[in-house]
Amino acid sequence: MTFVDIINVLELIGWPSLGILVARRSFGAAPHWQRLGRFAAIVLILFGLSDAVELYTKTWWKPWWLLAWKAICINVLIGCVIMRIRYKRLRP
């Protein structure tokens, strides 16, 4: 197992774990935060699963749909962060 494979295994464990933590934290929140938290949790878990495919293919850009999968997940997570920041600014 190479160093890159070890990093992918850690990511395969780390991203879904973070998704579970986000989901658990969102349970006691207001309804709009619950929706955003659950959505972000699902995306984090899917992002972690993409690392399983990356571990199998040994690349993150081949096949093309793996790159698209990762790019979509990253963009959606950035969108979740932006939504959170904007909402916090509007309602201190």
VOPAGU-2260 file (C-alpha; in pm, 1 decimal, decimal comma):
REM VOPAGU-2260
SITE   aa  ch    i         X         Y         Z
SITE  MET   A    0       0,0       0,0       0,0
SITE  THR   A    1     147,3     333,0    -107,4
SITE  PHE   A    2     140,6     660,7      82,1
SITE  VAL   A    3    -131,3     792,4    -150,4
SITE  ASP   A    4    -341,3     481,7     -82,3
SITE  ILE   A    5    -306,6     538,2     291,6
SITE  ILE   A    6    -421,5     899,8     250,1
SITE  ASN   A    7    -722,1     780,0      46,8
SITE  VAL   A    8    -814,8     528,8     316,8
SITE  LEU   A    9    -794,5     805,3     578,2
SITE  GLU   A   10   -1017,1    1024,6     360,8
SITE  LEU   A   11   -1253,8     732,4     307,2
SITE  ILE   A   12   -1292,3     717,3     684,8
SITE  GLY   A   13   -1267,3    1089,5     757,7
SITE  TRP   A   14   -1524,7    1247,7     524,3
SITE  PRO   A   15   -1812,9    1014,9     613,7
SITE  SER   A   16   -1722,6    1049,6     982,6
SITE  LEU   A   17   -1743,6    1426,1     947,0
SITE  GLY   A   18   -2075,5    1381,7     768,2
SITE  ILE   A   19   -2210,1    1177,9    1058,7
SITE  LEU   A   20   -2094,1    1444,4    1304,9
SITE  VAL   A   21   -2262,0    1719,0    1102,0
SITE  ALA   A   22   -2584,1    1516,1    1084,9
SITE  ARG   A   23   -2582,1    1452,8    1459,2
SITE  ARG   A   24   -2517,2    1818,9    1535,1
SITE  SER   A   25   -2802,2    1930,0    1311,1
SITE  PHE   A   26   -3066,8    1729,5    1501,0
SITE  GLY   A   27   -3114,5    1985,4    1778,8
SITE  ALA   A   28   -3094,2    2286,9    1549,2
SITE  ALA   A   29   -3363,4    2506,4    1399,4
SITE  PRO   A   30   -3545,8    2355,5    1099,0
SITE  HIS   A   31   -3350,5    2551,6     835,8
SITE  TRP   A   32   -3021,1    2443,3     994,1
SITE  GLN   A   33   -3143,2    2084,4    1011,3
SITE  ARG   A   34   -3207,1    2078,5     637,6
SITE  LEU   A   35   -2873,8    2237,1     554,1
SITE  GLY   A   36   -2689,0    2011,4     799,5
SITE  ARG   A   37   -2848,2    1692,2     671,7
SITE  PHE   A   38   -2784,3    1792,6     312,1
SITE  ALA   A   39   -2419,0    1872,3     388,6
SITE  ALA   A   40   -2387,2    1542,3     576,2
SITE  ILE   A   41   -2510,6    1345,4     274,7
SITE  VAL   A   42   -2268,1    1528,9      47,2
SITE  LEU   A   43   -1977,5    1463,1     286,4
SITE  ILE   A   44   -2060,1    1092,5     291,9
SITE  LEU   A   45   -2081,0    1082,9     -87,9
SITE  PHE   A   46   -1749,8    1267,7    -110,1
SITE  GLY   A   47   -1593,3    1004,3     114,3
SITE  LEU   A   48   -1733,6     727,0    -103,3
SITE  SER   A   49   -1566,2     886,3    -404,3
SITE  ASP   A   50   -1235,6     814,4    -230,0
SITE  ALA   A   51   -1321,4     443,6    -237,3
SITE  VAL   A   52   -1350,7     466,0    -615,4
SITE  GLU   A   53   -1028,2     666,9    -625,9
SITE  LEU   A   54    -855,4     397,5    -422,1
SITE  TYR   A   55    -973,1     137,9    -672,6
SITE  THR   A   56    -885,3     335,0    -989,3
SITE  LYS   A   57    -564,4     486,0    -844,4
SITE  THR   A   58    -650,0     825,9    -998,1
SITE  TRP   A   59    -889,8    1104,4    -910,8
SITE  TRP   A   60    -943,3    1225,4   -1268,4
SITE  LYS   A   61   -1005,6     890,6   -1443,9
SITE  PRO   A   62   -1276,4     793,6   -1520,2
SITE  TRP   A   63   -1411,6    1135,6   -1609,8
SITE  TRP   A   64   -1723,1    1088,7   -1396,3
SITE  LEU   A   65   -1509,9    1049,4   -1082,6
SITE  LEU   A   66   -1362,3    1394,1   -1138,3
SITE  ALA   A   67   -1714,1    1529,6   -1199,7
SITE  TRP   A   68   -1840,1    1355,2    -882,8
SITE  LYS   A   69   -1564,9    1510,3    -672,4
SITE  ALA   A   70   -1608,6    1854,6    -831,1
SITE  ILE   A   71   -1983,9    1851,8    -770,9
SITE  CYS   A   72   -1936,1    1750,1    -406,5
SITE  ILE   A   73   -1678,0    2021,4    -345,6
SITE  ASN   A   74   -1891,9    2289,2    -510,8
SITE  VAL   A   75   -2201,3    2186,8    -315,7
SITE  LEU   A   76   -2006,3    2192,7      12,5
SITE  ILE   A   77   -1871,5    2539,2     -70,6
SITE  GLY   A   78   -2230,5    2644,3    -139,9
SITE  CYS   A   79   -2338,9    2510,4     199,7
SITE  VAL   A   80   -2065,4    2710,1     372,0
SITE  ILE   A   81   -2162,6    3026,4     182,1
SITE  MET   A   82   -2529,0    2976,8     275,9
SITE  ARG   A   83   -2434,1    2934,7     640,5
SITE  ILE   A   84   -2214,9    3247,1     642,2
SITE  ARG   A   85   -2477,3    3460,5     465,6
SITE  TYR   A   86   -2754,7    3350,2     694,9
SITE  LYS   A   87   -2544,0    3416,3    1005,2
SITE  ARG   A   88   -2469,6    3768,5     878,6
SITE  LEU   A   89   -2836,3    3841,4     815,2
SITE  ARG   A   90   -2948,6    3707,5    1153,3
SITE  PRO   A   91   -2689,1    3774,4    1422,4
